């Protein structure tokens, strides 16, 4: 018997909205949450760069309880997002369901803020590490925190694949449900690295934008680092229907592969191959009803490569697609990007509105698709494709379809 997987809950904490309602309002308004902020360490080092922070959530973090107050920020954001998703789903995890629920929450880097503070304290202030340092920094901390919080005893672990992490976590969780290893899953990713050491390391790569993120625009000059979390509740379809759940969409395909070529330079073949795998079991009658939430980092190499990959997959129909990069508004959330952008894709599918590519002001001959520049567009969408392409040539693409 085929086990289909559907989405019944969404939760997000993002720079342009720390709830689903605020996030969607932020996306459709086209307003960017990117700003310049100074970060320092040991009263000696500092830098000022464009970032996309999550502000105004301190009271919500306190409300999570003492155990989460002692956690790293990436765990706190993940639990906040998951709680919203669980509430929307209407699920109650008892003894039986807890044993059949997976919890796959990824991160690209883990507890970077704790690491940063720890090294500054040890090397600059001669203080010993915090006794909970290891428990705060380990990548599986959010999955463990959620499994403990809700009594989830199914498969639980972290996925880490740089900027493809969130999409990999959702795809892997979907496969676990399809295989019968679980009936329900919490899936997504979280990232919080807005601290001096991490940002200085990213700046050393010379890929950070000077002012803002301009995906697919000719005058783009780099990405902007943000923080956040996106978590989905996934269910086997008959399980969701039996309890009368509100089904938001169905996961129609998941494609993943590796370029096998370079740590930094993306390959058209890898990106197009992952998209093709995600779409291989689908019959799409009208390509004008397809929305592609592009990886769209705003870097010189990524954007034309992704454009060529989309054209490779869709051929002449590529001009019919609606494409956009929401990173133009919430920044690049690294490991969390796939989770948050899958949510953007699902909301676009459900509401019939394509969020824009903000900050777009100069067409690039190498980027020649319809990127929905600057303003949201009403559109009857039947399929939404979320692209995630990571450093190291790791690719993950998820296809969602309307139900």
C-alpha positions as semicolon CSV with decimal commas, in nm:
position;residue;x (nm);y (nm);z (nm)
1;X;0,000;0,000;0,000
2;X;0,130;0,345;-0,093
3;X;0,185;0,570;0,206
4;X;0,146;0,934;0,104
5;X;0,281;1,212;0,323
6;X;0,094;1,536;0,390
7;X;0,170;1,855;0,582
8;X;-0,065;1,943;0,870
9;X;0,132;2,203;1,065
10;X;0,373;2,489;1,002
11;X;0,588;2,685;1,245
12;X;0,839;2,958;1,170
13;X;1,064;3,204;1,346
14;X;1,221;3,430;1,086
15;X;1,365;3,782;1,065
16;X;1,063;3,906;0,871
17;X;0,807;3,735;1,095
18;X;0,829;3,521;1,409
19;X;0,497;3,343;1,344
20;X;0,327;3,204;1,036
21;X;0,088;3,498;1,012
22;X;0,359;3,762;1,051
23;X;0,600;3,573;0,823
24;X;0,345;3,551;0,542
25;X;0,251;3,916;0,584
26;X;0,620;4,005;0,568
27;X;0,676;3,799;0,255
28;X;0,379;3,932;0,061
29;X;0,457;4,292;0,152
30;X;0,803;4,255;-0,004
31;X;0,963;4,425;0,294
32;X;1,321;4,325;0,369
33;X;1,428;4,253;0,728
34;X;1,795;4,310;0,644
35;X;1,979;4,577;0,842
36;X;2,332;4,668;0,945
37;X;2,441;4,569;1,293
38;X;2,766;4,572;1,489
39;X;2,904;4,257;1,656
40;X;3,197;4,256;1,895
41;X;3,403;4,023;2,113
42;X;3,611;4,075;2,429
43;X;3,579;4,453;2,402
44;X;3,856;4,432;2,147
45;X;3,720;4,307;1,813
46;X;3,421;4,432;1,618
47;X;3,265;4,438;1,274
48;X;2,954;4,588;1,119
49;X;2,777;4,392;0,846
50;X;2,430;4,356;0,695
51;X;2,243;4,077;0,877
52;X;1,887;3,953;0,920
53;X;1,825;3,900;1,293
54;X;1,516;3,774;1,474
55;X;1,420;4,047;1,720
56;X;1,153;4,074;1,988
57;X;1,123;3,708;2,093
58;X;1,287;3,722;2,437
59;X;0,959;3,685;2,628
60;X;0,861;3,384;2,418
61;X;1,196;3,222;2,490
62;X;1,144;3,274;2,864
63;X;0,805;3,110;2,829
64;X;0,963;2,788;2,702
65;X;1,082;2,702;3,053
66;X;1,407;2,669;3,244
67;X;1,546;2,383;3,033
68;X;1,522;2,589;2,716
69;X;1,648;2,904;2,886
70;X;1,974;2,713;2,937
71;X;1,991;2,603;2,572
72;X;2,170;2,767;2,280
73;X;1,968;3,008;2,069
74;X;1,943;2,766;1,775
75;X;1,758;2,519;2,000
76;X;1,530;2,791;2,136
77;X;1,428;2,906;1,789
78;X;1,366;2,546;1,678
79;X;1,139;2,471;1,974
80;X;0,948;2,796;1,922
81;X;0,883;2,705;1,558
82;X;0,790;2,346;1,644
83;X;0,540;2,453;1,910
84;X;0,356;2,667;1,655
85;X;0,351;2,381;1,404
86;X;0,222;2,133;1,661
87;X;-0,051;2,374;1,771
88;X;-0,169;2,424;1,414
89;X;-0,173;2,049;1,351
90;X;-0,396;1,983;1,651
91;X;-0,192;1,675;1,745
92;X;-0,169;1,551;2,102
93;X;0,122;1,316;2,164
94;X;0,016;1,037;2,393
95;X;0,195;0,711;2,465
96;X;0,103;0,540;2,138
97;X;0,154;0,835;1,901
98;X;0,477;0,938;2,073
99;X;0,624;0,599;1,982
100;X;0,527;0,650;1,617
101;X;0,653;1,009;1,579
102;X;0,987;1,097;1,421
103;X;1,176;1,414;1,506
104;X;1,430;1,520;1,243
105;X;1,559;1,870;1,312
106;X;1,875;1,980;1,136
107;X;2,130;2,257;1,162
108;X;2,416;2,361;0,943
109;X;2,650;2,461;1,226
110;X;2,490;2,401;1,567
111;X;2,549;2,603;1,883
112;X;2,781;2,861;1,732
113;X;2,689;3,138;1,976
114;X;2,779;2,913;2,270
115;X;3,108;2,821;2,101
116;X;3,187;3,185;2,036
117;X;3,116;3,290;2,395
118;X;3,310;2,994;2,530
119;X;3,626;3,067;2,336
120;X;3,615;3,437;2,422
121;X;3,576;3,349;2,791
122;X;3,859;3,095;2,786
123;X;4,112;3,279;2,571
124;X;4,040;3,642;2,656
125;X;3,893;3,636;3,007
126;X;4,051;3,318;3,150
127;X;3,715;3,175;3,250
128;X;3,626;2,806;3,242
129;X;3,365;2,680;2,993
130;X;3,003;2,672;3,102
131;X;2,922;2,324;3,240
132;X;2,642;2,277;2,986
133;X;2,854;2,378;2,687
134;X;2,854;2,037;2,518
135;X;2,478;1,990;2,563
136;X;2,420;2,338;2,419
137;X;2,638;2,306;2,108
138;X;2,564;1,953;1,983
139;X;2,372;1,957;1,652
140;X;2,109;1,713;1,780
141;X;2,010;1,941;2,070
142;X;1,683;2,068;1,911
143;X;1,569;1,717;1,815
144;X;1,651;1,595;2,165
145;X;1,482;1,891;2,334
146;X;1,163;1,834;2,134
147;X;1,160;1,459;2,185
148;X;1,197;1,509;2,561
149;X;0,942;1,790;2,572
150;X;0,671;1,589;2,394
151;X;0,764;1,230;2,476
152;X;0,854;1,144;2,116
153;X;1,018;0,801;2,097
154;X;1,037;0,738;1,723
155;X;1,347;0,809;1,510
156;X;1,509;1,132;1,630
157;X;1,831;1,284;1,502
158;X;1,993;1,584;1,336
159;X;2,074;1,631;0,970
160;X;2,360;1,859;0,867
161;X;2,429;1,948;0,505
162;X;2,506;2,320;0,516
163;X;2,244;2,522;0,324
164;X;2,050;2,210;0,217
165;X;1,995;2,095;0,577
166;X;1,631;2,195;0,620
167;X;1,519;2,038;0,292
168;X;1,716;1,722;0,367
169;X;1,554;1,695;0,712
170;X;1,204;1,729;0,568
171;X;1,274;1,489;0,283
172;X;1,431;1,226;0,510
173;X;1,143;1,252;0,756
174;X;0,896;1,211;0,471
175;X;1,080;0,898;0,359
176;X;1,066;0,756;0,714
177;X;0,689;0,797;0,713
178;X;0,658;0,646;0,366
179;X;0,862;0,346;0,475
180;X;0,639;0,281;0,775
181;X;0,903;0,369;1,037
182;X;0,674;0,648;1,166
183;X;0,323;0,783;1,115
184;X;0,396;1,144;1,214
185;X;0,706;1,361;1,206
186;X;0,844;1,695;1,316
187;X;1,087;1,805;1,048
188;X;1,286;2,116;0,972
189;X;1,595;2,305;1,080
190;X;1,728;2,592;1,287
191;X;2,030;2,823;1,274
192;X;2,159;3,105;1,494
193;X;2,515;3,220;1,426
194;X;2,490;3,598;1,452
195;X;2,803;3,647;1,660
196;X;3,143;3,801;1,599
197;X;3,349;3,488;1,530
198;X;3,108;3,330;1,282
199;X;3,040;3,651;1,091
200;X;3,411;3,733;1,069
201;X;3,469;3,388;0,922
202;X;3,197;3,438;0,663
203;X;3,336;3,780;0,577
204;X;3,676;3,622;0,515
205;X;3,523;3,429;0,223
206;X;3,442;3,759;0,046
207;X;3,084;3,654;-0,033
208;X;2,889;3,881;0,203
209;X;2,688;4,165;0,050
210;X;2,787;4,526;0,112
211;X;2,435;4,654;0,172
212;X;2,157;4,404;0,104
213;X;2,071;4,081;-0,077
214;X;1,973;4,123;-0,444
215;X;1,908;3,774;-0,589
216;X;1,919;3,751;-0,970
217;X;1,975;4,126;-1,006
218;X;2,280;4,223;-1,212
219;X;2,416;4,444;-0,933
220;X;2,402;4,166;-0,671
221;X;2,724;4,130;-0,475
222;X;2,673;3,866;-0,210
223;X;2,456;3,702;0,051
224;X;2,331;3,825;0,388
225;X;2,344;3,595;0,691
226;X;2,026;3,558;0,895
227;X;1,891;3,341;1,174
228;X;1,570;3,150;1,225
229;X;1,389;2,817;1,224
230;X;1,122;2,643;1,019
231;X;0,947;2,322;1,129
232;X;0,673;2,120;0,960
233;X;0,439;1,856;1,098
234;X;0,427;1,568;0,850
235;X;0,172;1,286;0,861
236;X;0,085;0,973;0,671
237;X;-0,221;1,083;0,473
238;X;-0,472;0,827;0,601
239;X;-0,363;0,904;0,959
240;X;-0,430;1,275;0,904
241;X;-0,768;1,211;0,741
242;X;-0,877;0,970;1,015
243;X;-0,843;1,241;1,278
244;X;-0,999;1,510;1,059
245;X;-0,683;1,717;1,025
246;X;-0,662;2,024;0,805
247;X;-0,428;1,906;0,528
248;X;-0,222;2,195;0,391
249;X;-0,057;2,013;0,100
250;X;0,098;1,682;-0,005
251;X;0,469;1,608;-0,046
252;X;0,482;1,494;-0,408
253;X;0,856;1,441;-0,449
254;X;1,199;1,467;-0,293
255;X;1,522;1,481;-0,490
256;X;1,872;1,482;-0,348
257;X;2,219;1,432;-0,492
258;X;2,572;1,570;-0,489
259;X;2,763;1,765;-0,754
260;X;3,077;1,565;-0,684
261;X;3,289;1,850;-0,822
262;X;3,373;2,142;-0,595
263;X;3,320;2,276;-0,241
264;X;3,215;2,625;-0,356
265;X;3,133;2,638;-0,728
266;X;2,782;2,496;-0,791
267;X;2,713;2,265;-1,085
268;X;2,416;2,298;-1,319
269;X;2,394;1,920;-1,347
270;X;2,362;1,869;-0,973
271;X;2,089;2,128;-0,925
272;X;1,892;2,019;-1,231
273;X;1,930;1,653;-1,134
274;X;1,783;1,712;-0,787
275;X;1,490;1,905;-0,935
276;X;1,425;1,630;-1,188
277;X;1,425;1,366;-0,914
278;X;1,174;1,568;-0,711
279;X;0,944;1,595;-1,013
280;X;0,989;1,250;-1,166
281;X;0,665;1,098;-1,030
282;X;0,451;1,401;-1,110
283;X;0,242;1,478;-1,416
284;X;0,219;1,855;-1,453
285;X;-0,031;1,958;-1,719
286;X;0,023;2,332;-1,693
287;X;0,371;2,462;-1,616
288;X;0,235;2,813;-1,566
289;X;0,090;2,682;-1,236
290;X;0,435;2,592;-1,100
291;X;0,615;2,810;-0,846
292;X;0,987;2,767;-0,783
293;X;1,114;2,902;-0,454
294;X;1,471;2,943;-0,570
295;X;1,781;2,896;-0,358
296;X;1,870;3,243;-0,491
297;X;2,151;3,352;-0,261
298;X;2,242;3,674;-0,441
299;X;2,598;3,557;-0,511
300;X;2,766;3,594;-0,848
301;X;2,798;3,219;-0,909
302;X;2,482;3,072;-0,760
303;X;2,213;3,272;-0,937
304;X;2,308;3,213;-1,304
305;X;2,383;2,848;-1,226
306;X;2,040;2,797;-1,075
307;X;1,879;2,980;-1,367
308;X;2,048;2,742;-1,613
309;X;1,943;2,444;-1,401
310;X;1,578;2,553;-1,404
311;X;1,592;2,599;-1,780
312;X;1,754;2,256;-1,816
313;X;1,464;2,092;-1,631
314;X;1,170;2,286;-1,775
315;X;1,299;2,370;-2,122
316;X;1,084;2,617;-2,316
317;X;0,827;2,604;-2,034
318;X;1,072;2,773;-1,798
319;X;0,940;3,111;-1,915
320;X;0,594;3,016;-1,784
321;X;0,713;2,954;-1,429
322;X;0,684;3,189;-1,135
323;X;1,023;3,207;-0,958
324;X;1,136;3,406;-0,656
325;X;1,399;3,415;-0,383
326;X;1,265;3,499;-0,040
327;X;1,624;3,531;0,088
328;X;1,596;3,886;-0,044
329;X;1,373;3,955;0,257
330;X;1,479;3,719;0,538
331;X;1,844;3,669;0,443
332;X;2,025;3,341;0,408
333;X;1,934;3,127;0,707
334;X;2,199;2,867;0,620
335;X;2,089;2,530;0,762
336;X;1,743;2,668;0,842
337;X;1,693;2,807;0,491
338;X;1,531;2,493;0,353
339;X;1,284;2,466;0,641
340;X;1,178;2,830;0,623
341;X;1,164;2,833;0,243
342;X;0,958;2,514;0,230
343;X;0,708;2,698;0,450
344;X;0,715;2,996;0,211
345;X;0,648;2,754;-0,076
346;X;0,354;2,590;0,103
347;X;0,200;2,926;0,194
348;X;0,232;3,039;-0,168
349;X;0,062;2,717;-0,281
350;X;-0,218;2,746;-0,027
351;X;-0,286;3,119;-0,074
352;X;-0,233;3,148;-0,449
353;X;0,022;3,424;-0,407
354;X;0,386;3,422;-0,518
355;X;0,611;3,618;-0,279
356;X;0,846;3,856;-0,457
357;X;1,218;3,878;-0,505
358;X;1,282;4,202;-0,320
359;X;1,565;4,448;-0,393
360;X;1,559;4,355;-0,762
361;X;1,652;4,658;-0,970
362;X;1,873;4,558;-1,264
363;X;1,804;4,266;-1,501
364;X;2,096;4,032;-1,569
365;X;2,117;3,868;-1,915
366;X;2,247;3,553;-1,741
367;X;1,941;3,543;-1,516
368;X;1,648;3,560;-1,754
369;X;1,347;3,403;-1,581
370;X;1,038;3,562;-1,423
371;X;1,171;3,628;-1,071
372;X;0,854;3,810;-0,953
373;X;1,049;4,134;-0,898
374;X;0,966;4,345;-0,592
375;X;0,590;4,283;-0,576
376;X;0,391;3,973;-0,484
377;X;0,180;3,822;-0,761
378;X;-0,154;3,644;-0,735
379;X;-0,130;3,316;-0,921
380;X;-0,318;2,986;-0,929
381;X;-0,041;2,749;-0,817
382;X;-0,078;2,371;-0,820
383;X;0,286;2,276;-0,755
384;X;0,556;2,448;-0,549
385;X;0,920;2,349;-0,574
386;X;1,165;2,445;-0,298
387;X;1,532;2,446;-0,402
388;X;1,823;2,412;-0,157
389;X;2,181;2,391;-0,284
390;X;2,468;2,379;-0,035
391;X;2,841;2,434;-0,005
392;X;3,010;2,106;-0,084
393;X;2,778;2,051;-0,379
394;X;2,492;1,899;-0,178
395;X;2,147;1,944;-0,330
396;X;1,796;1,887;-0,195
397;X;1,466;1,977;-0,363
398;X;1,113;1,915;-0,236
399;X;0,796;1,930;-0,449
400;X;0,464;2,015;-0,282
401;X;0,128;1,974;-0,450
402;X;-0,216;2,113;-0,375
403;X;-0,474;1,872;-0,231
